[in-house]
C-alpha cells in the first residue's frame, strides 16, 4: 500500500510543477501579446496587479505542492517499515 502511495507522490509532484510552469508561460505570453497588439497603457494599468497576483499564486502552487509531496514521500518511506511491523501479517519488502 505504501509503495503505491510513494509512486503516486513521485509522479504527481513533477506533474503539478510542469503544469504550473506551462500555465505561467501561457498566461504571460497572452498578456504580452495583448499589450503589444493593443498598445494600450490603460490596459497595462488595469491588468498589472491581477496578473502579478496570478503569477505569484501559480509560482507558489508550483513550488509548494511538489515540495509538500516530496516531504510526504520521504516521511512515508521513513515510517512505512515501522508501521508495517506493527500490523499483524504485514511483510516488510526489502529495500532495493
Secondary structure as UniProt FT lines:
FT   HELIX           2..38
FT   HELIX           41..86
FT   TURN            88..89
//
